[in-house]
Amino acid sequence: MGRNNKHKRGARNQRGPVRSERRPSLTGRVQLHEHSAYVVTENGDYKVMGRGKREIMDGDTVAVSIKNSPHGERRAVIESVVERAAISVVGTYQTAGPLGVIEPLDSRLKADFFILPEDTSADRLGVHPGDAVVARILTYPTRLESGTVTIERRIGGDDAPDLGVQYVMARYGYTDSYPEAALDEAEGLSLDVSAALKDPLRRDLRDRFVITIDPVDARDFDDAISLERTPEGGYKLGVHIADVSHYVAWDGHIDLEARHRTTSVYLADRVLPMLPERLSCDLCSLRPDEDRLAFTVDIELDAQGRVRHYDPYPSVIRSRVRMDYDGAEALLVRAGAVEYSVLEGAAEDVAAAETSREEALERGLACEEAARGYNVDLGDFLVAANELAELRRRIRRARGSVDFDTAEIRALLDEDGVPASAKWPSLRGLYSARCMLRRSSVLTSGALAVPAAASTAACSSSGLPRAIPAARRSSMMPSCASATAAPCRLSGLGSSCTR
């Protein structure tokens, strides 16, 4: 008998590893889907097992262990939530006895949130059953308990026109207000061109013909271009970016809020700016016929579009013409530089598109008349810019770049914020007028990357620290003032090269 028992124990010991054996803990980010959840880790993506899905929300950072399922698939078991991504939830308010209930509009969230009986936020804000609300999360759901919330804001009934926009804002933590401290700091800022020009590195370019090209409904204009043909048949391109770094103090209230926001967010019915409007729509907006501080990069190119020389420096500019993409496109079509795509579809849609093109041409002609006052033929200016953009496209394509012809469909809203129609832009319009600006920005970034990389390599070879200040697009990046020292280091780094 003892021999038999020993034999049985030996048989148990010879079995392979138990399927439910957990592997060392990993940390990853949660991705919720309609009927499943995954944890994205540095070792791969794992589907979440079991009831752990109740306690997680999209974007959460979680600690997981990896477990083999009965079918041999590797799955994630939620061990703990390390960091929460969401601080609020958008949902519909209901009641359940003494409790309030928030039913999330995000269908990926499978658990409701509750409002405790002692919470008076619904009464205080005049919220009624069926209303859409933004609720701040007090406690998060676990495997055994539901989460609790308090109502912060009533959006409106379930037919509120901006319900979808409010949902997006709440889900990603966006806000359409700015901290008072940052607003006060912005209101104390002012433009003093005379003082700015005392900087020996800053150059006065107000006699140069500079234009902006942006969407027709843009409110802020943070970049501009100038362009001249050289006697050798090449081009002298000037790219001018609003100099936010002149105004924003490092670690100031504006800087800290800009770091948090990272970028401006464009929604269907509003813009959530990274910077207070005093900067984004005023001091750092390159509006026509107004002096503005900028950071300029002059780039000289040969007749084949290859870079021969570049020179970055702080400047003062004065934009002369404010163009929009469609207006610029209309002038290019009139000049024979590009062609409109063929209109197809229902008769009323074709008629609307033709009317839109006619209106764009009227705007373009008005800009052309304004440019004539500065002895500039705007049509020739745009044709030259389009030629340069095409030359740069060929160079980039030879290096292996890929262009995606995608159309951005825009929802047009009525006065009440209700979607009234949709606009499909011309693909060729995106390719020419808009790409002129985009390729100028890419070219500028490439030019500035060379001295920065060369300086980094030089520091490394000499034993000096590798981290050095480098120029960046300060008007669109957080911590704008960190580029304050960049002009001092980049001015004079103008160099000759072929790219």
N, C-alpha and C positions, 0 to 999 in steps of 0.2 A: 504493500500500500504506500509505504514511504517512497518507494521507487517511482510509483505512478504519480504521486504528488510532485515529486521533484521534476518529473518529466513535464507535468503541466505548467509548473512555474517557468521552466525553460522555454516552453512554447510561447508563453506570454512575453517573455523578455525578447524573443526573436521578432516580435512584430515591428513594423515600421513606425515612424513618428505619428502621433495622434493628429488627426486632421485639424482639430481645434487649437493646436498649439499656437500661441501668439508670438509674433516676432518683435524685435526691438521697436520702441515707439518712434514715430515719425511726426513731423509737423507739416501741415499743408493748409491750403485755402479751399474753402467749400464752394462748389459750383452746384447750384440747385437747378433741376430740370422739372418738367411737369410731373413726371412719374418716378423720378429717381434723383439721387444726389451722388456727387463724386467729390473726392478730396484730391486736389492737385498737389503733389509733393515733388521733391527733387529726384525721387526714384521712380516717378511715374504717376499715373492717375488710377485711383481705386474707387470702386463703387462702395457706397456706405451700406452696411448691413443693418437689418433689424430696426429696432425702435429708436436708434440714435438719431434718426432723421427728425424726430420731434423737437430736439433741443438745439438744432442748428439753423442758421439763416444764411442766405447767400453772401459770400465774401468773408465769413467768419474764418479766423485762424484757429485750427483745432489740432490737438495731439491725438494720434490714432495708433493703433496696433494693427498689424496685418494678419489676417486669419484666412485659412483655406476653407472655402465653402465645400459642402458635400459633393459638388460637381467639379471640384478641383480648381475653381477660380479664386484668385486672391482678392479678398475684400477688406475694406477698412472698418474697424470698430472704433467708434468715438470714445476716447478715454476722458477727454476734458476739452472745454472751450478755452483757448488761450487768450483770444482777443475778439471782441465783437465788432462787426463792421457797421451794423445799423443801430441807430439810436432812436429811431422813430418808425412808425408804421402807418400807412394810409389805408383806411378801411371804411366800412359802413357801420354806423352805430345802430345797435339793437339793444333790447332789454331782455333779461331772463330773471324774473322775480326781482330781488333787491339788487342784482348785479347788472352792470352795463356790459355789453359785449361788443368788441370790435372784430368784425369779419374782414380779414385782409383782402384788399383788391388783388394782390399778387397771388394768383392761383397756385403758385409753387409752395406757398406756406400752408401747411395742412392743419395747423392748430389756430384756434381763435385766441384773442387776448381779452382779459376781463378787467372791468373797472370795479373796484371795491365799493361797498355801500357807503362808506364814509367819504368817498370822493365826490365833490360837488361840481366838478369841472363841466359836466354836461349841462346842468342847470345854469351855471354862471355864464356859459357861452351861448345859451339858447339852442342847444343841439336837440333835435328830435329824431325818433327812430326813422331810419332810412337815409339820414344825412351822411355825406362823406366828410370825414374828419382826418386830421393829422394828430396822431397820439404819440406821446413820448413814452418809451419803454421804461418801466420801473424795475421789473424783474423779468428775466428771460425764461422761456419755457424749459422744463426739464423732461426727463422720461416719465416722471410721475405727476408733475404739476404743470398747469398752464401759466403763461406769463401774465403780468399785470401791467396796465398802462394808465395814463391820465391824459385827457384830451387837451391839446395845446391850441388847436385852431379848427374852426368849422370852415370847410371848403364850400359847402352848399348841398343842394339836393343831388340825387344821382344823375340829374340832367345838367349839372353845372358845366358850361362850355370848356372851362380850363381844368376839368377834373383830371384828364390824362396828364397834362403838364404838371399839375400839383403832385400827382402820384410819382412822376419821374423825379421831381425835385426832392420829395421826401425820401424816396428809395435810395438816392445817392447822396443825401445830405446837403443838397444845394439850398441856398437861401437867396432871396431877392433883396435883402437888406444888408447893410454894412455896419460893422461895429462903430459906435459913436466916437471912440478914441481915434480910429483911423479916419473917419470923416472930418473930425476937428483938425487932425494933422494935415489932411489934404486941403482944407479951406485956408490954411495958413501959407500955402505955397503960392508963388507968383513968378511971372516971367520977367527977367531983367537981362535983356540982350546985351546991354553995354557992359554989365558986370561979367556976363559969360564970356564975352570977347576979350576980357583981360587975360584969360587963359591963353598962353602963347601957342598952345596946340590947336585951339579952335579956330577954324577958318570961316570967313564970311562969304557964303555962296548965294547971297540973295539976288545977285544979278544973273544967276544961272536959271534957264528955263526948266522947271521941275513940274511934274504932274503926278497925280495919284489916280489909280484905277481900282475901283472896288465895286461890290454889288450895288445895285441902284438904291437899295434901302439901307445901306450902311450908315451908321451913325458916327463911327470913329475911323480915322484914316492914319494908320501907323507906319506905312511905308510908301515911298515915292521913288520915281526914277527920273533920270535925265539921260540924254543920249545925243552924241554928236558923231558924225563921220570924220575920220582922220584923213589927212592928205594922202596917206599911203593906201587908202581904200578900206581901212579897218574901222573899228568902232571905239569910242570912249564912253563906257557905260558908268553912270553914277547911281548907286543904290543908297537910299537915305532912309534910315530907321529912326523913329522918334526916340530921343535920348531920355528914357525914363530914369536912368541911373543918376542924372543930374539932380533929380528931385527927391528920390526915395532914399531915406537914411537907412543904413544897415541896422537891422534889429529894431527898427521903428515899428509903429503900429501898422502902417501900410505894408511894410515889408513882411511882417509876420503873418498878416492876413493873406497876402499874395502867395506866400509859401503854402499856406493851407489850401488855397483855392487852386493853385498850380496853373490854371489857364482860364480864359473866358469860356463860357458855355452858351451856345446858341440853341435856343428852343424855338418851337413853332411860333410862339407869340411874344417872345421876350428874349433879351440878352442878359445874362448874369455875368457882369464884367469882373475880371480878376482885380482890377484897380478901381478905386472910386471914380465917379464920373468927372470929378474935377480934373483928373489926369486923363482918363481914357477918352473923354469926349471934349476936352478943352486943351489943357497945357500940352498934352502929348498927342493931340490929334492934328495932323498936318492939313489943316483946312486952307482953302485957297485964299490968297492975298493976306495971310497972317504970318508974322515972323514966328519961327519955331526952332527949338534946339534939336539937333539930330546927330546921329553918328553916321558918317558917310564912308563908303568904300568906292573909290574910283578904280575902274578896271579897264585897261587897254587891251584890245583884242585885234588880231590881224584879220585879213579878209576871209579867212577860213573859220573864224570864230575861236581861234586858240588864244588863250590868255598869254599876254606878253609882259604885263606889268600891273601891279595893284598897289593902292596907297590908302590905308585906313586912317581916319582922323575924326575928331568931333567937329561939328560945324553949326552954322546958323543958315537955315534955308527959308525960302518963301515959295510955297506951292503956287503955281499960276492957274492951273486948270484941274478941276475935279471931274474925272470921267468915270463912267460905269462900264462894266464888261460888255453889255449889249450895245451901248453907244459906240465903244471902240470897235466892236465887231462890225457894226453897220458901216463905219468909215472904211474899214479894211475891205469889206465886200464892195463898196462903191469904188474903191481904188483898184479892184481886180486882184488884190493880194490873196484873198480866200473866197470861198463860195459858201452860201448857205446850204444846209442840208435840205433835201426835198421834203416838203410838208405832206404828211399822209394822215388819214383818219377821217373822222366825221367832218362834214362841211362847216359846222359852227366852230369846231376846234381849229380847222385850217384858217378860217376867217379871223379868229381871235389871235392866232399866231402871226398872221400877216399884219394885223393892226399893231401888235406889239413891236414888230420889226420897224414899222413906219414910225412909231413913237420913239424907238431907239435911235433911228436915223435923225429925227428932229433934235434929240438931245446931243447927238454927236456933232451935228452942224452948228449948234449953239456953242459947243466947246471949241470947234474949229474957228468960229468967229472971234471968240475970246483970245485964242492963241495968236490970231492974226495981229492983235494989238501989240504983241511982243515980237513981231516980225518973224513968226514961226509958222510954217505950214504943218499943221497937226497931222494931216494925212500922210505927208512924207515921213514925219516923226514915227508914226505908228507902223508904217510899212518897213522902215529901217529896224524898228524893234522886233517886228514879226520875223524879218529875215534873220536877225541875230538869234532869236529863239529857235528858229529852224536849224541854223548851223550848230547851235549847242545841242539840240536834240539828236542830230546825226552823230556828234562826237560821243554823247552819252550812250547812244544805242550801240556804237562800235565797241564801247567798253562793256556791253552786256546789260544795259538798263532795260527795263520793261515799262511800257506805257499802257495804262488801262483806260479804255474809253468807257467811262461810266457817267451816267447822267444823274444829277442830284435833283430829285423831284421835290418841289417846294409846295407846301400847302399855303394857299392864300386865304386869309381869314377876313370875315366881315367886321363891322364895327363892334359887334358883341363878342368877338373872339370865336365865332363858330366857323369851321372850315367851309368855304364857299366854292373853291375850285382848286385845281392842282396845275402846276406849271412844269412842263418838261422842256428844259433848255436844249439848244442845239448842241450836238456833240462837237461839231466843228467850232462852234463858238467857244466851248470849253478849251478846245485844243489850241486856239490862237490867242484871243485876247487875254484869257485868264492865265494861260501858260507863259505868256511873256513875263508876267510878274513872278510867277513861281520859279521859272528858270533863272531869273535874275537873282532871286533869293538863294537858290541852290548854288549858283555860281559864286555869290558872295561868301557863303559858308565854306565852300571849297577853298577859296582864296585865303581866308583867314585861318583855315585849319593848317595850312602849310607852315607859316611862321610859328604857330603854337606847337606843332609837332616837332619842328626843327629845334625850337628852344628847349622842349622837353628832352629831346635826344641829347642836346648839348649839355644840359644840366646833368643828365644821367651819366654821360661819359666823363664829366669833370668831377663827379662825386657829389654834386649839389642835389638838393631835393628835386624830385620830379614834378611835384605839384606847383604849377605856376598859374597866375591869372591869365585868362584868355578871353577874347571877345565872344559875346554871344548875343542872341537877339533879345535884348533886355526888355523890350516892350511886351514880350509874350511869355517871358520866363519868370518863375518865382525868384524872390530875393534879388530884385532888380538892381539894387545898389551894389551888389557884389561885383558888378562890372565897372564900378566907378574908376578903379585904377587901370582898367584895360587900355584906355586911350593913351595913357602915359607910356605904356610898354609897347603898344602897337604902332603908334605914330613913328614914322621913320623906319618902319620895318617893310616899307614898300619894296617889292622885289621883282626881279625879272624871271620869268619861267615860261614854259610851254605846257599847256594842259588843254 
